């Protein structure tokens, strides 16, 4: 007779439960109590918990690194959900790596506290302004830096910025918190913390410095000069595919690993972190646990952003338009696989510098394998969020490099046209496609108003600047592809661009 004994109930994750978890699950063996709040991290989403928090957890398992602990901060109202999950679990969470060789789980303990700005901005500000705080790191998404993509300048007219300039002591956005905390340190005679962006932007440290200094200058020119002269902004390249957590992931964590976790993290085995070694008050020895500390991160950034992130944009919008929902499904579609491979090889790679220690052909092969990983089940809707920030940062730089050389831009233009078509909100069969973008109201209105005419979207100067919309091979190809999307449909247009 088959064994019908029920599985034991999953163990609710918290500090007291660590000793009761299954033997194969790695748990923190270092003492979490007493770790200092030397790193404050803003934006505790899935990627941060699969990446920077993991590197620190690895380091804390090695002796001699107890000067580093991390406090997570959420500033958005919807961060209340992650606050509740983290606090109910003593800020512990399960990380599940899913790859071709199987799945494994471990518990990450490097986040020692979680603070929620909307319920107490003063406490967050004082945490950042305190002597203990040496680094403030950021994963606030590409749209969180208030960059006018058309000009590359600071978007000083953004409502968040206007509000925080008017109420500097009660900020709501990340820049408001950073500048107020830095000003408190300046007035108290304390050295500034390092500001470390971990978002997907080329020269992310330089961009952060330019935008944050502009904000500080608007508030007080003397403060702006102090920030420019004293605050370190290291550039960094980050990489690890991390899908948004779903109820399916929670169920897998319970059923396969016996862990009841309100917000586990699913991720791939691969991870990479390349950091410029430019910190004003020291840093963790991340290089001991796999991070690369370099003098110039730009070649690595360009490689990753223009190949991986631009390819994500190429696959997600057309993927949703033809009816796919998951990333690996798009790689099983030979037309989209060819689109991604050809765009990388023909339109992007010729404009990349040599990258120390990297074979670009092998790197691109690895990317295709990672995109095709069926265990990750990465949602195209997640990849397609914030297109108004990601298209200008991931796709358009290669276009701008290509045009003066007369190099091909056909598939990059196709990608932009697919984004325009996606912004109407429904695929060719009338099925809704989720849109999540800080400029959603404006860009969806322009996309629907313009329809098959690309002019309405291309005329958004904050995205495309003043030169790209002018008659040139790129704008003409965008117009041709968009017209085809409306006249022939997504599948026929895709086939016409890459072959059936």
JOHU-V667908 format. One record per residue. N is the residue number from 1. RES is the residue in three letters. D_LAST is the distance of its C-alpha to the last C-alpha in Angstrom with 2 decimals. Layout:
BEGIN
N/RES/D_LAST
N/RES/D_LAST
END
This chain:
BEGIN
1/UNK/53.60
2/UNK/50.58
3/UNK/51.45
4/UNK/51.01
5/UNK/52.50
6/UNK/50.66
7/UNK/49.12
8/UNK/51.39
9/UNK/50.60
10/UNK/48.56
11/UNK/50.77
12/UNK/50.71
13/UNK/49.92
14/UNK/52.75
15/UNK/55.05
16/UNK/57.45
17/UNK/54.76
18/UNK/53.45
19/UNK/55.85
20/UNK/54.78
21/UNK/51.06
22/UNK/49.69
23/UNK/50.73
24/UNK/47.22
25/UNK/46.55
26/UNK/47.53
27/UNK/49.80
28/UNK/51.60
29/UNK/54.62
30/UNK/55.89
31/UNK/58.32
32/UNK/56.49
33/UNK/59.76
34/UNK/61.17
35/UNK/57.98
36/UNK/58.30
37/UNK/56.07
38/UNK/55.23
39/UNK/51.54
40/UNK/50.58
41/UNK/46.88
42/UNK/45.51
43/UNK/42.38
44/UNK/42.52
45/UNK/39.00
46/UNK/36.87
47/UNK/35.77
48/UNK/39.36
49/UNK/40.53
50/UNK/37.84
51/UNK/38.56
52/UNK/41.81
53/UNK/43.90
54/UNK/42.79
55/UNK/43.78
56/UNK/47.16
57/UNK/47.58
58/UNK/47.01
59/UNK/49.58
60/UNK/52.13
61/UNK/52.17
62/UNK/53.61
63/UNK/57.28
64/UNK/58.45
65/UNK/55.85
66/UNK/57.62
67/UNK/57.93
68/UNK/54.40
69/UNK/53.45
70/UNK/50.94
71/UNK/51.39
72/UNK/48.36
73/UNK/48.44
74/UNK/46.54
75/UNK/47.05
76/UNK/44.84
77/UNK/46.06
78/UNK/43.20
79/UNK/44.30
80/UNK/47.08
81/UNK/44.88
82/UNK/44.42
83/UNK/48.13
84/UNK/49.19
85/UNK/47.04
86/UNK/48.23
87/UNK/51.87
88/UNK/52.02
89/UNK/50.95
90/UNK/53.14
91/UNK/50.02
92/UNK/48.62
93/UNK/45.08
94/UNK/42.91
95/UNK/40.05
96/UNK/37.63
97/UNK/35.41
98/UNK/32.41
99/UNK/30.62
100/UNK/29.48
101/UNK/33.17
102/UNK/34.18
103/UNK/35.88
104/UNK/39.14
105/UNK/41.26
106/UNK/43.89
107/UNK/46.07
108/UNK/46.11
109/UNK/49.51
110/UNK/49.38
111/UNK/49.36
112/UNK/53.02
113/UNK/53.12
114/UNK/51.03
115/UNK/52.24
116/UNK/51.04
117/UNK/51.66
118/UNK/51.96
119/UNK/54.85
120/UNK/56.68
121/UNK/55.59
122/UNK/58.96
123/UNK/58.60
124/UNK/55.18
125/UNK/56.58
126/UNK/59.58
127/UNK/57.47
128/UNK/55.58
129/UNK/58.81
130/UNK/60.72
131/UNK/61.83
132/UNK/59.80
133/UNK/56.42
134/UNK/55.11
135/UNK/51.35
136/UNK/49.38
137/UNK/45.70
138/UNK/42.92
139/UNK/39.58
140/UNK/39.55
141/UNK/35.83
142/UNK/34.61
143/UNK/35.88
144/UNK/39.38
145/UNK/40.53
146/UNK/41.04
147/UNK/39.21
148/UNK/38.45
149/UNK/34.98
150/UNK/35.43
151/UNK/38.74
152/UNK/38.85
153/UNK/42.27
154/UNK/43.86
155/UNK/43.17
156/UNK/46.88
157/UNK/46.51
158/UNK/44.57
159/UNK/46.58
160/UNK/46.77
161/UNK/48.33
162/UNK/50.77
163/UNK/51.87
164/UNK/52.53
165/UNK/54.33
166/UNK/56.59
167/UNK/57.21
168/UNK/57.07
169/UNK/59.04
170/UNK/56.79
171/UNK/53.23
172/UNK/50.11
173/UNK/47.24
174/UNK/46.72
175/UNK/47.92
176/UNK/51.02
177/UNK/51.85
178/UNK/51.32
179/UNK/53.45
180/UNK/56.22
181/UNK/56.47
182/UNK/56.54
183/UNK/59.21
184/UNK/61.33
185/UNK/61.15
186/UNK/62.09
187/UNK/65.10
188/UNK/66.18
189/UNK/66.04
190/UNK/63.27
191/UNK/60.61
192/UNK/57.10
193/UNK/54.46
194/UNK/51.30
195/UNK/48.28
196/UNK/45.16
197/UNK/41.74
198/UNK/39.20
199/UNK/36.37
200/UNK/33.10
201/UNK/34.19
202/UNK/34.55
203/UNK/38.31
204/UNK/38.93
205/UNK/42.63
206/UNK/43.09
207/UNK/41.31
208/UNK/43.48
209/UNK/46.58
210/UNK/45.86
211/UNK/45.16
212/UNK/47.91
213/UNK/50.44
214/UNK/49.67
215/UNK/50.27
216/UNK/53.48
217/UNK/54.69
218/UNK/54.31
219/UNK/56.45
220/UNK/59.03
221/UNK/58.78
222/UNK/60.95
223/UNK/58.67
224/UNK/55.65
225/UNK/57.43
226/UNK/58.40
227/UNK/54.83
228/UNK/53.58
229/UNK/56.36
230/UNK/56.56
231/UNK/53.42
232/UNK/50.98
233/UNK/47.23
234/UNK/45.43
235/UNK/41.76
236/UNK/39.64
237/UNK/36.11
238/UNK/35.24
239/UNK/32.37
240/UNK/31.88
241/UNK/29.20
242/UNK/31.28
243/UNK/29.94
244/UNK/32.24
245/UNK/34.75
246/UNK/34.33
247/UNK/36.70
248/UNK/34.59
249/UNK/35.45
250/UNK/39.09
251/UNK/39.15
252/UNK/37.70
253/UNK/40.35
254/UNK/43.05
255/UNK/42.05
256/UNK/41.00
257/UNK/43.40
258/UNK/46.16
259/UNK/45.97
260/UNK/46.35
261/UNK/44.79
262/UNK/44.23
263/UNK/41.56
264/UNK/40.18
265/UNK/37.50
266/UNK/34.39
267/UNK/32.85
268/UNK/31.23
269/UNK/33.48
270/UNK/32.46
271/UNK/34.50
272/UNK/35.48
273/UNK/38.10
274/UNK/39.12
275/UNK/42.20
276/UNK/44.42
277/UNK/47.93
278/UNK/49.56
279/UNK/51.60
280/UNK/54.93
281/UNK/56.44
282/UNK/54.92
283/UNK/51.90
284/UNK/51.12
285/UNK/50.56
286/UNK/46.82
287/UNK/46.46
288/UNK/48.28
289/UNK/45.47
290/UNK/42.39
291/UNK/42.00
292/UNK/41.94
293/UNK/44.65
294/UNK/43.95
295/UNK/45.48
296/UNK/42.24
297/UNK/39.27
298/UNK/37.18
299/UNK/35.00
300/UNK/34.14
301/UNK/33.51
302/UNK/31.19
303/UNK/29.20
304/UNK/28.87
305/UNK/28.41
306/UNK/25.89
307/UNK/23.79
308/UNK/24.29
309/UNK/25.15
310/UNK/22.76
311/UNK/19.87
312/UNK/21.22
313/UNK/20.98
314/UNK/17.38
315/UNK/16.37
316/UNK/18.95
317/UNK/18.53
318/UNK/14.81
319/UNK/15.37
320/UNK/18.18
321/UNK/16.52
322/UNK/13.87
323/UNK/16.80
324/UNK/17.36
325/UNK/20.94
326/UNK/21.32
327/UNK/20.20
328/UNK/19.54
329/UNK/17.19
330/UNK/14.91
331/UNK/15.10
332/UNK/14.20
333/UNK/10.85
334/UNK/8.78
335/UNK/6.85
336/UNK/10.48
337/UNK/12.01
338/UNK/10.24
339/UNK/11.31
340/UNK/14.74
341/UNK/15.21
342/UNK/14.37
343/UNK/16.49
344/UNK/19.26
345/UNK/19.32
346/UNK/18.92
347/UNK/20.28
348/UNK/22.75
349/UNK/24.31
350/UNK/25.80
351/UNK/27.99
352/UNK/29.38
353/UNK/32.85
354/UNK/33.73
355/UNK/34.39
356/UNK/37.49
357/UNK/36.85
358/UNK/33.05
359/UNK/30.48
360/UNK/27.49
361/UNK/25.00
362/UNK/26.54
363/UNK/26.67
364/UNK/22.93
365/UNK/22.36
366/UNK/24.86
367/UNK/23.16
368/UNK/19.89
369/UNK/22.23
370/UNK/24.19
371/UNK/21.34
372/UNK/20.29
373/UNK/23.93
374/UNK/23.97
375/UNK/27.71
376/UNK/27.69
377/UNK/25.78
378/UNK/25.55
379/UNK/24.96
380/UNK/22.38
381/UNK/25.14
382/UNK/27.44
383/UNK/25.15
384/UNK/24.64
385/UNK/28.38
386/UNK/30.21
387/UNK/27.28
388/UNK/29.97
389/UNK/31.42
390/UNK/28.39
391/UNK/26.10
392/UNK/29.08
393/UNK/30.10
394/UNK/26.90
395/UNK/24.38
396/UNK/26.62
397/UNK/28.82
398/UNK/26.09
399/UNK/25.36
400/UNK/29.10
401/UNK/29.35
402/UNK/26.51
403/UNK/27.63
404/UNK/30.98
405/UNK/29.44
406/UNK/26.79
407/UNK/24.18
408/UNK/20.57
409/UNK/20.15
410/UNK/16.77
411/UNK/15.27
412/UNK/18.74
413/UNK/19.06
414/UNK/15.83
415/UNK/17.50
416/UNK/20.70
417/UNK/19.23
418/UNK/17.66
419/UNK/21.21
420/UNK/22.76
421/UNK/20.72
422/UNK/21.57
423/UNK/25.22
424/UNK/25.56
425/UNK/25.81
426/UNK/23.62
427/UNK/19.95
428/UNK/18.44
429/UNK/20.37
430/UNK/23.55
431/UNK/23.79
432/UNK/25.81
433/UNK/24.56
434/UNK/27.50
435/UNK/28.55
436/UNK/31.15
437/UNK/32.15
438/UNK/35.61
439/UNK/34.76
440/UNK/33.10
441/UNK/35.33
442/UNK/34.92
443/UNK/31.21
444/UNK/30.20
445/UNK/32.61
446/UNK/31.17
447/UNK/27.55
448/UNK/28.61
449/UNK/30.93
450/UNK/28.46
451/UNK/25.57
452/UNK/23.05
453/UNK/25.51
454/UNK/25.14
455/UNK/28.77
456/UNK/30.39
457/UNK/28.61
458/UNK/28.72
459/UNK/32.41
460/UNK/33.22
461/UNK/35.13
462/UNK/35.86
463/UNK/32.18
464/UNK/31.08
465/UNK/34.47
466/UNK/35.60
467/UNK/33.67
468/UNK/29.97
469/UNK/29.92
470/UNK/31.29
471/UNK/29.32
472/UNK/27.36
473/UNK/23.82
474/UNK/23.25
475/UNK/24.67
476/UNK/23.06
477/UNK/19.55
478/UNK/20.37
479/UNK/21.58
480/UNK/18.54
481/UNK/16.13
482/UNK/18.68
483/UNK/19.15
484/UNK/15.50
485/UNK/15.76
486/UNK/18.74
487/UNK/17.75
488/UNK/14.16
489/UNK/14.07
490/UNK/12.61
491/UNK/9.39
492/UNK/8.52
493/UNK/9.98
494/UNK/8.20
495/UNK/4.69
496/UNK/7.14
497/UNK/8.76
498/UNK/6.82
499/UNK/3.81
500/UNK/0.00
END
